[in-house]
Amino acid sequence: MESQKKINVLVVEDSVASYQAIVSVLQNFGFTLSSERVEWKEEFERSIIEKSWDIIISDYYLPDFDGKYVIHRIKELNPDLPVILITEFIPEEAASEYLNLGASEFLPKSSIIKLPFVVNRELEAFRLKQSQKKAWEMLVHGEEILTRSQKISHLGHFEVIFPENNTLWSLELYRILGYDFSEVPSMEKVWTLLDMEEKKLIETVWNEVTSENTSKEFVLHLNTKLGRKKVNLWLEAERFDEDRFRIFGTIHDISDVSDLESSIQLNEQLFKGIFNNSSQAIFLLDLQGHIIRMNRNSVLSFERNESDVQGLELISSIFSESNEDSIKKLTYGMKLALKNQTFEVLVSYRLRDGREKYFDCDFYPLNDPFGKIIYLVLEAKDITEKIVLERAYAQAQKLEALGTFAGGIAHDFNNLLTPMMAYISYLNAEWSSNQTDEMIQKSLPAIEGISKSLERAKNLIQQILTYSKIDHSSTKQIDLREQLLQVLSEVKFVSSNKLSIFTDLGTESAFIEADPIQIFQILSNLYENSLFALQEIQNPKITISLTKVMYEKSDLFQVGFLKNTEYWKLSFSDNGNGIPKEILDKIFDPFFSTKGGKGTGLGLSIIYGILAKMGGTILVDSTVGKGTQFDLYFPAWKAML
């Protein structure tokens, strides 16, 4: 992943400030840059010829040339190299023109915050094109080697899939049998070249192979147009289910035996190596969508053994747990592939342990020399990390914007509350001293109600101010276990007698770097949320555990953007009513509350913001009627400094 973030960027810009802004926003997103700024045409020409770049970012108006020249020149030298235009003074219709000329994207300078996403997208597309070119060059070279090896060794291959009777011959088999390449493959045409006795033998052996799922090898003679040939025939049957099977075989012309078998095996391994070492997950399917082969990457990405799904229908087996929208897209893509068209689709995939992955999938057909579709191929690229990172970044941006906005309002509103509370306090003191005035005595409950409302407003404002100041906390190394014990000792005095609290905190000190006040906020917020969820529950129970986990061996592996290798996992669960699935994704949004008028909707968003600032995260799992569990991950420190 780190190597993917190292990029060489050429910035064509006459403003040093704009160049620094571009570099800064990319570095803040996590890119490691090797960049150069040019503003004159001569400098630009020298840089693009003498150096290698991953991406070009250019202004439109330049001292002695413009963005149109940049696009034309880059497309002449390297058509796949992305060019992004950033400027403020081009009308929308002109921007469309430059996109048609080959620019990858056009951004106003006011939208420079979008630049990292555009760069990330274009780099992925650029690198994918480069890798695909290399892969296809290897495949073409490998096919040429295999074809030449078969020709030299006089070894032909064939394959027949039943009940469709789809038949495929290699080019060398056409030569051995003496048929023109325009001839449609059919095994009956091979049997017509046999003597009667050998034809009867073939019929017997063919039935044995298909019924016993075994292999056979023997020597035959073929009466071809080119003369009588002695061949070695090898057959192997593979049954997918009760009605479907295939026969694979070779016909080796041993009329003039040549010792090239090892060369053939070597080239077969070459094809297997290309297939299995592809960076994409690849499924080879028959025309009904049944899985014939899976490469190594598909086994790793989808966590399914080839032997378990071979012969099964792809969508109903591999993607059976995917959402309805993904299944519809995959079904549509397969239909297009059967019409000799390609189709690209983004789909979700749920692993057996409940984790969700996202794949960028391509469906396309494989044709025989006559254009007939013989197989379907699904290539899938795992983009889970990208999706998770984009979501996390969007959430962080939303929280930051809301925090700034809410903090400003809260500050001004707090200034209004201060004199109001002072006036109410004054009235309460004055009127309470005058016990004889009947009208004053009737007004005292109203005064008390106003005081309580103002106090609640003050508490709400304090939470909003706390939320807006997450980034301004003072951190130090503390023992999370010790903090947790302190909170538990305090809440026991206010807990219901019916509430049971179970803890498993271990004995090891859990050192983290954090603000103790914010940690107290996190723990007390979780506890208060659980109390609310347990109000109407018989035998209410809260379970708290603290363990150290490794990033690769925990649920954090699906998060993708965390940097530490060790984390303290604080699990906080209750047996309350649970959270409905349809709102589970919203509970960390500021001001979203499930408590009606009793909550502010800031507790969980504050927790999320604090953990994100620390380099950790929070995950939630909830089942309606059973309860909710929050898993908080804090970056672990080895020892207290």
C-alpha positions in Angstrom: 0.0 0.0 0.0 2.8 2.4 0.9 4.5 2.0 -2.5 1.2 2.9 -4.2 1.2 6.2 -2.3 4.7 7.2 -3.7 4.2 9.2 -6.8 6.1 11.5 -9.2 4.1 14.6 -9.9 4.8 17.3 -12.5 2.9 20.5 -11.7 2.7 22.9 -14.6 1.9 26.2 -12.7 3.1 29.7 -12.7 1.9 30.4 -9.1 4.2 29.2 -6.3 1.3 29.5 -3.8 -1.0 27.3 -6.0 1.8 24.7 -6.3 2.3 24.6 -2.6 -1.4 24.2 -2.1 -1.5 21.2 -4.5 1.5 19.5 -2.8 0.0 20.2 0.7 -3.4 18.7 0.0 -1.9 15.6 -1.6 0.5 15.1 1.3 -2.3 15.5 3.8 -4.1 12.7 2.1 -1.1 10.4 2.6 0.8 10.6 -0.7 4.6 10.7 -0.6 5.5 13.1 -3.4 8.5 13.7 -5.6 7.3 16.8 -7.4 8.6 19.5 -9.7 7.0 22.9 -10.8 7.5 24.3 -14.3 5.9 27.4 -15.8 7.7 27.9 -19.1 7.2 25.9 -22.2 10.9 25.1 -22.5 11.0 23.8 -18.9 7.9 21.7 -19.6 9.4 20.1 -22.7 12.6 19.2 -20.9 10.9 17.7 -17.9 8.5 15.4 -19.8 11.2 14.1 -22.1 14.0 13.6 -19.5 12.0 12.4 -16.5 9.3 9.8 -15.8 6.1 11.0 -14.2 3.0 9.3 -12.8 0.6 12.2 -13.2 0.5 15.7 -14.6 -1.3 18.5 -12.8 -1.6 21.7 -14.9 -3.0 25.2 -14.8 -4.6 26.4 -18.0 -3.2 29.9 -18.5 0.6 29.9 -18.5 3.2 32.5 -19.5 4.0 31.2 -23.1 1.6 28.3 -23.6 -1.6 26.9 -22.2 -3.3 23.7 -20.9 -4.5 22.6 -24.4 -0.8 22.3 -25.4 0.0 20.4 -22.2 -2.8 17.8 -23.1 -1.8 17.5 -26.7 1.9 17.0 -25.9 1.4 14.5 -23.1 -1.0 12.4 -25.3 1.6 12.4 -28.1 4.3 11.0 -25.7 2.3 8.8 -23.4 -1.5 8.5 -24.2 -2.2 6.7 -20.8 -0.5 9.3 -18.6 -3.2 11.2 -16.6 -3.5 15.0 -17.0 -5.6 17.0 -14.5 -6.4 20.6 -15.2 -6.8 23.0 -12.2 -7.9 26.6 -12.9 -10.6 29.1 -12.1 -11.1 31.0 -15.4 -12.4 28.5 -17.9 -16.1 28.4 -18.8 -17.9 25.0 -18.3 -18.3 24.4 -22.1 -14.5 24.9 -22.6 -13.8 22.5 -19.7 -15.8 19.8 -21.5 -13.8 20.4 -24.7 -10.5 19.7 -22.8 -11.9 16.6 -21.2 -12.8 15.4 -24.8 -9.2 16.2 -25.8 -7.9 13.8 -23.3 -7.7 15.5 -19.9 -8.5 13.1 -17.1 -10.4 15.7 -15.0 -11.0 19.4 -14.7 -11.2 21.0 -11.2 -11.8 24.6 -10.1 -9.1 25.8 -7.6 -11.9 26.3 -5.1 -12.5 22.5 -5.2 -8.9 21.5 -4.7 -10.0 19.4 -1.7 -11.3 16.9 -4.3 -7.8 16.6 -5.9 -6.6 13.6 -3.8 -9.6 11.5 -4.8 -9.2 12.4 -8.4 -5.4 11.6 -8.3 -6.1 8.3 -6.5 -8.6 7.3 -9.1 -6.5 8.2 -12.1 -3.4 6.6 -10.7 -5.3 3.3 -10.1 -6.6 3.4 -13.7 -3.1 4.3 -15.1 -1.4 1.5 -13.2 -4.1 -1.0 -14.0 -3.7 -0.2 -17.7 0.1 -0.7 -17.4 -0.2 -4.0 -15.6 -2.9 -5.3 -18.1 -0.6 -4.5 -21.0 2.2 -6.5 -19.4 -0.1 -9.3 -18.6 -1.5 -9.5 -22.1 2.0 -9.4 -23.6 3.0 -12.3 -21.4 -0.2 -14.2 -22.4 0.4 -13.6 -26.1 4.0 -14.6 -25.8 3.1 -17.7 -23.8 0.4 -18.7 -26.3 2.9 -18.4 -29.1 5.5 -20.5 -27.3 2.9 -23.2 -26.5 1.6 -23.2 -30.1 5.1 -23.6 -31.5 6.0 -26.3 -28.9 2.8 -28.3 -29.9 3.8 -27.9 -33.6 7.3 -29.1 -33.0 6.3 -32.0 -30.8 3.2 -32.8 -32.9 0.9 -32.7 -29.9 -2.7 -31.6 -30.3 -5.3 -30.8 -27.5 -9.1 -31.1 -27.5 -11.9 -30.6 -25.0 -15.6 -31.5 -25.2 -18.2 -30.2 -22.7 -21.4 -32.2 -22.4 -24.4 -32.2 -22.8 -23.8 -29.1 -25.0 -21.2 -31.1 -27.0 -19.1 -27.9 -27.2 -15.8 -29.0 -28.8 -12.4 -27.1 -29.0 -9.3 -28.2 -30.9 -5.9 -26.7 -30.7 -4.3 -25.5 -33.9 -1.8 -28.4 -33.9 -4.7 -30.9 -33.7 -6.1 -29.5 -37.0 -2.7 -30.2 -38.6 -2.4 -33.7 -37.2 -5.9 -34.6 -38.4 -5.4 -33.0 -41.8 -8.4 -30.6 -41.5 -8.5 -27.0 -42.7 -8.7 -24.4 -39.9 -12.2 -23.4 -41.2 -13.5 -26.9 -40.3 -15.9 -26.9 -37.3 -14.4 -29.1 -34.5 -16.3 -32.4 -33.9 -15.0 -35.6 -32.3 -17.1 -37.6 -34.8 -14.8 -36.3 -37.5 -11.9 -37.9 -35.6 -13.6 -41.3 -35.3 -14.1 -41.4 -39.1 -10.3 -41.5 -39.5 -10.1 -44.8 -37.5 -10.1 -48.3 -38.6 -13.2 -50.3 -37.6 -11.6 -52.2 -34.8 -10.1 -49.1 -33.3 -13.4 -47.2 -33.6 -15.1 -49.9 -31.6 -12.3 -49.7 -29.0 -12.8 -45.9 -28.7 -16.5 -46.3 -28.2 -15.9 -48.7 -25.3 -13.1 -46.6 -23.7 -15.2 -43.4 -24.1 -18.0 -44.9 -22.2 -15.7 -46.2 -19.4 -14.0 -42.8 -19.1 -17.3 -40.8 -18.8 -19.0 -43.3 -16.4 -16.0 -43.8 -14.1 -14.5 -40.3 -14.1 -11.1 -41.7 -14.9 -8.4 -41.4 -17.5 -7.1 -43.7 -20.3 -4.1 -43.8 -22.6 -3.4 -46.0 -25.7 -2.1 -46.0 -29.2 -4.2 -45.6 -32.4 -3.8 -45.2 -36.1 -5.5 -42.4 -38.1 -6.1 -42.4 -41.8 -5.7 -38.7 -42.6 -5.5 -36.9 -45.9 -1.8 -36.6 -45.3 -1.3 -40.3 -44.8 -1.6 -42.9 -42.1 -0.4 -41.7 -38.7 0.4 -43.4 -35.5 -0.8 -41.4 -32.5 -0.9 -41.6 -28.8 -4.4 -40.8 -27.5 -5.0 -39.7 -23.8 -8.4 -39.1 -22.4 -9.6 -37.8 -19.1 -13.2 -37.1 -17.9 -14.3 -34.6 -15.3 -17.9 -34.7 -14.0 -19.4 -31.5 -12.6 -22.7 -33.0 -11.6 -25.1 -35.8 -12.6 -25.7 -34.4 -16.1 -22.7 -32.3 -16.8 -19.1 -33.3 -17.5 -16.2 -32.7 -19.9 -13.6 -34.8 -21.6 -10.1 -33.4 -22.1 -7.5 -35.2 -24.2 -4.4 -35.0 -26.3 -3.5 -36.6 -29.6 0.3 -37.0 -30.0 1.6 -37.8 -33.4 4.3 -40.3 -32.7 4.8 -41.3 -36.3 8.1 -39.4 -36.0 8.6 -39.4 -32.2 10.4 -36.4 -30.9 11.6 -35.9 -27.3 9.8 -32.6 -26.5 7.5 -33.7 -23.8 9.4 -31.7 -21.2 9.1 -28.6 -23.3 5.3 -29.0 -23.5 5.1 -29.4 -19.7 7.2 -26.3 -19.3 4.9 -24.2 -21.4 1.8 -25.5 -19.7 3.3 -24.4 -16.5 3.9 -21.0 -18.0 0.1 -20.6 -18.7 -0.7 -21.9 -15.2 1.8 -19.4 -13.8 0.2 -16.4 -15.6 -3.3 -17.5 -14.6 -2.4 -18.1 -10.9 -0.1 -15.1 -10.4 -2.5 -12.5 -11.8 -3.2 -9.6 -9.4 -6.9 -10.0 -10.2 -9.2 -12.7 -9.0 -10.2 -14.7 -12.1 -13.1 -17.2 -12.5 -13.4 -19.3 -15.7 -17.1 -20.2 -16.3 -19.0 -22.3 -18.8 -21.9 -20.8 -20.7 -24.3 -21.6 -17.9 -22.2 -19.7 -15.4 -20.8 -22.8 -13.6 -17.3 -22.4 -12.2 -14.7 -24.4 -14.1 -11.5 -22.9 -12.7 -10.5 -20.3 -10.1 -7.0 -18.8 -9.9 -5.0 -18.4 -6.7 -6.0 -14.8 -6.1 -9.7 -15.6 -6.3 -9.3 -18.3 -3.6 -7.5 -15.8 -1.3 -9.8 -12.9 -2.0 -13.1 -14.7 -1.7 -11.8 -17.2 0.9 -13.4 -20.2 -0.9 -11.7 -23.4 -1.9 -11.9 -24.3 -5.5 -12.9 -27.9 -4.8 -15.9 -26.7 -2.8 -17.4 -24.6 -5.6 -16.1 -26.1 -8.8 -19.1 -27.0 -11.0 -21.5 -24.8 -9.0 -23.2 -21.7 -10.5 -21.1 -18.6 -9.7 -23.8 -16.2 -8.5 -25.8 -18.7 -6.4 -22.7 -20.1 -4.7 -20.0 -17.4 -4.5 -22.3 -14.4 -4.3 -25.2 -16.0 -2.5 -24.8 -13.6 0.5 -24.4 -10.4 -1.5 -27.1 -7.8 -1.5 -29.9 -7.9 -4.1 -28.5 -5.0 -6.1 -25.1 -6.7 -6.6 -26.8 -10.0 -7.6 -28.9 -8.2 -10.2 -25.8 -6.5 -11.7 -23.9 -9.7 -11.9 -26.8 -11.5 -13.6 -27.1 -8.7 -16.1 -23.3 -8.8 -16.7 -23.4 -12.5 -17.4 -26.2 -12.0 -19.9 -24.2 -9.3 -21.8 -21.1 -11.6 -21.8 -23.3 -14.3 -23.5 -24.1 -11.7 -26.2 -20.3 -11.2 -26.8 -20.2 -7.9 -24.8 -18.2 -6.8 -21.8 -19.6 -5.4 -18.6 -18.0 -3.7 -15.6 -19.8 -3.6 -12.2 -19.1 -2.8 -8.5 -20.4 -5.5 -6.2 -20.4 -6.3 -2.5 -19.4 -9.7 -1.1 -20.0 -11.0 2.4 -17.4 -13.4 3.8 -18.5 -16.3 6.0 -17.4 -14.5 9.2 -19.7 -11.5 8.3 -17.0 -9.2 6.9 -18.0 -7.3 3.8 -15.7 -6.8 0.8 -16.1 -4.8 -2.4 -15.0 -5.8 -5.9 -14.7 -4.1 -9.2 -15.8 -6.9 -11.6 -15.5 -7.3 -15.3 -17.5 -9.9 -17.3 -16.3 -10.9 -20.8 -16.5 -13.9 -23.2 -13.7 -16.1 -24.5 -14.2 -17.1 -28.2 -12.9 -19.9 -30.3 -11.1 -19.1 -33.7 -14.5 -18.8 -35.3 -16.0 -16.3 -32.9 -18.1 -18.8 -31.0 -18.3 -18.2 -27.2 -16.8 -21.1 -25.4 -16.2 -19.7 -21.9 -17.1 -16.7 -19.8 -14.6 -15.0 -17.6 -15.2 -12.9 -14.4 -12.2 -10.8 -13.3 -12.6 -9.1 -9.9 -10.4 -6.5 -8.3 -10.6 -6.1 -4.5 -11.2 -2.4 -3.8 -12.4 -2.9 -0.1 -9.6 -0.8 1.3 -10.3 2.1 -1.1 -14.1 2.1 -0.3 -13.4 2.0 3.5 -10.8 4.8 3.2 -13.1 7.0 1.2 -16.0 6.5 3.7 -13.7 7.2 6.6 -12.4 10.4 5.0 -15.9 11.6 4.1 -17.0 10.9 7.7 -14.0 12.8 9.1 -14.7 15.8 6.8 -18.4 15.8 7.8 -17.5 15.7 11.5 -14.9 18.4 11.1 -17.3 20.7 9.3 -20.1 20.1 11.8 -17.8 20.6 14.7 -16.6 24.0 13.4 -20.2 25.1 12.7 -21.6 23.8 15.9 -18.8 25.3 18.0 -19.4 28.8 16.6 -23.1 28.6 17.3 -22.6 27.1 20.8 -20.1 29.8 21.7 -22.5 32.6 20.8 -25.4 30.9 22.4 -23.4 30.4 25.6 -22.9 34.1 25.8 -26.7 34.5 25.7 -27.3 31.9 28.4 -24.9 33.5 30.9 -27.0 36.7 31.6 -30.2 34.7 31.5 -29.0 32.4 34.2 -27.8 35.3 36.2 -31.3 37.1 36.0 -33.1 33.9 37.0 -30.8 33.3 39.9 -31.4 36.9 41.1 -35.2 36.5 40.8 -35.2 33.2 42.5 -33.1 34.6 45.5 -35.3 37.8 45.8 -38.7 36.0 45.5 -37.7 33.1 47.8 -37.1 35.7 50.6 -40.6 37.1 50.3 -42.7 34.3 51.7 -45.8 36.3 52.2 -46.6 37.5 48.7 -49.1 35.0 47.3 -48.4 35.9 43.6 -44.7 35.4 44.1 -45.2 32.0 45.7 -47.3 30.9 42.7 -44.5 32.0 40.3 -41.8 30.1 42.1 -42.5 26.8 40.3 -42.2 28.6 36.9 -38.9 30.1 38.0 -37.6 26.7 39.0 -38.7 25.2 35.6 -36.9 28.0 33.7 -33.8 27.4 35.8 -33.8 23.6 35.0 -34.3 24.3 31.3 -31.4 26.8 31.3 -29.3 24.2 33.1 -30.1 21.6 30.5 -29.3 24.1 27.7 -26.0 24.8 29.4 -25.1 21.1 29.5 -26.0 20.7 25.8 -23.8 23.7 24.9 -20.9 22.2 26.9 -21.2 19.0 24.9 -21.3 20.8 21.6 -18.2 22.8 22.7 -16.5 19.6 23.7 -17.3 18.0 20.4 -15.9 21.0 18.5 -12.6 21.0 20.5 -11.6 17.3 20.0 -8.6 18.3 18.0 -7.3 20.7 20.7 -7.0 18.2 23.6 -3.8 17.7 25.6 -2.6 14.0 25.5 -0.3 12.0 27.7 0.4 8.3 28.3 -2.2 6.8 30.6 -3.3 3.3 31.7 -6.7 2.6 30.1 -7.4 -0.3 32.5 -6.8 2.0 35.5 -9.1 4.7 34.0 -11.8 2.1 33.4 -11.6 0.8 37.0 -12.0 4.4 38.2 -15.1 4.9 36.1 -16.6 1.6 37.3 -16.0 2.5 41.0 -17.9 5.8 40.5 -20.9 4.5 38.6 -21.5 1.6 41.1 -22.9 4.3 43.5 -25.5 5.4 41.0 -26.3 2.0 39.3 -29.6 0.2 39.8 -29.5 -2.7 42.2 -30.9 -4.9 39.5 -28.1 -4.1 37.0 -25.3 -6.7 36.8 -21.9 -5.6 35.6 -19.4 -8.3 34.4 -15.8 -7.3 33.8 -12.8 -9.1 32.3 -10.0 -6.5 32.3 -7.0 -8.8 32.7 -4.1 -7.9 34.9 -1.8 -6.2 32.3 -1.5 -2.4 32.2 -3.1 -1.0 29.0 -0.9 2.0 28.1 -2.3 4.4 25.5 -1.7 8.1 24.6 -4.8 10.1 25.2 -6.4 13.0 27.1 -7.7 11.5 30.5 -10.8 13.8 30.4 -11.7 12.5 26.9 -11.2 8.9 28.0 -13.6 9.6 30.9 -16.1 11.0 28.4 -15.9 7.9 26.3 -16.4 5.5 29.1 -19.2 7.4 30.8 -21.0 8.0 27.5 -21.0 4.2 26.8 -22.2 3.5 30.3 -25.0 6.0 30.1 -26.1 4.7 26.6 -26.3 1.1 28.0 -28.3 2.3 31.0 -30.8 3.9 28.6 -31.1 0.7 26.5 -31.6 -1.4 29.7 -34.5 0.7 31.2 -37.2 -1.8 30.3 -35.1 -5.0 30.4 -35.5 -7.7 33.0 -32.2 -8.9 34.4 -30.2 -6.1 32.8 -26.6 -6.9 32.2 -23.5 -5.0 31.0 -20.3 -6.9 30.0 -17.0 -5.1 29.7 -13.7 -6.7 28.6 -10.2 -5.4 27.7 -7.8 -7.4 25.5 -4.7 -6.7 23.4 -5.2 -7.6 19.7 -3.0 -7.7 16.6 -4.2 -5.7 13.5 -4.0 -8.7 11.1 -5.8 -11.1 13.4 -8.8 -8.9 14.4 -11.8 -7.2 12.8 -9.6 -4.2 12.2 -8.3 -5.9 9.1 -11.4 -4.9 7.2 -11.0 -1.2 8.2 -7.8 -0.9 6.2 -6.5 2.6 7.0 -5.1 2.1 10.5 -1.3 2.2 11.0 -0.5 0.4 14.3 0.1 -3.3 14.7 -1.2 -3.6 18.2 -4.4 -2.3 19.7 -6.2 -2.4 23.0 -9.7 -3.6 22.3 -12.4 -2.4 24.8 -15.6 -4.3 24.3 -18.7 -2.8 25.9 -21.9 -4.9 25.5 -25.4 -4.9 27.0 -28.5 -7.1 26.6 -30.8 -4.2 25.8 -33.3 -3.7 23.0 -30.6 -3.4 20.3 -30.4 -1.0 17.4 -32.4 -1.5 14.1 -30.2 -2.4 11.1 -31.6 0.5 9.0 -30.2 3.2 11.4 -27.0 1.4 12.5 -24.9 3.4 10.0 -26.3 6.7 11.3 -25.5 6.4 15.0 -22.1 8.1 14.8 -23.6 11.1 12.9 -23.7 14.3 15.1 -27.1 15.2 16.5 -28.6 11.8 15.5 -30.2 10.2 18.6 -32.3 7.1 19.4 -33.4 8.6 22.7 -36.0 11.0 21.4 -35.9 14.2 23.5 -33.8 12.7 26.2 -30.5 12.7 24.2 -28.4 15.2 22.3 -27.1 12.9 19.6 -23.5 13.9 20.4 -22.2 11.1 22.6 -21.2 8.6 20.0 -20.0 11.2 17.5 -17.7 12.6 20.2 -16.4 9.1 20.9 -15.8 8.5 17.1 -14.0 11.8 16.8 -11.7 11.2 19.8 -10.8 7.7 18.6 -10.2 8.9 15.0 -7.8 11.6 16.3 -5.9 9.0 18.4 -5.5 6.7 15.3 -8.1 4.2 16.5 -11.7 3.4 15.6 -15.0 2.1 17.0 -17.1 -0.8 15.5 -20.6 -1.7 16.5 -22.6 -4.9 16.2 -26.3 -5.0 17.3 -29.2 -7.3 17.1 -32.8 -6.1 17.8 -34.1 -7.9 20.9 -30.7 -9.3 21.9 -28.4 -6.3 22.6 -25.6 -4.2 21.4 -21.8 -4.4 21.5 -19.3 -1.6 20.9 -15.7 -2.5 20.2 -13.3 0.4 20.8 -9.7 0.1 19.5 -6.9 2.2 21.1 -3.4 2.2 19.6 -1.3 0.3 22.2 2.0 1.6 23.7 4.7 -0.8 24.9 5.3 0.9 28.3 4.7 4.0 30.3 7.3 6.7 29.6 
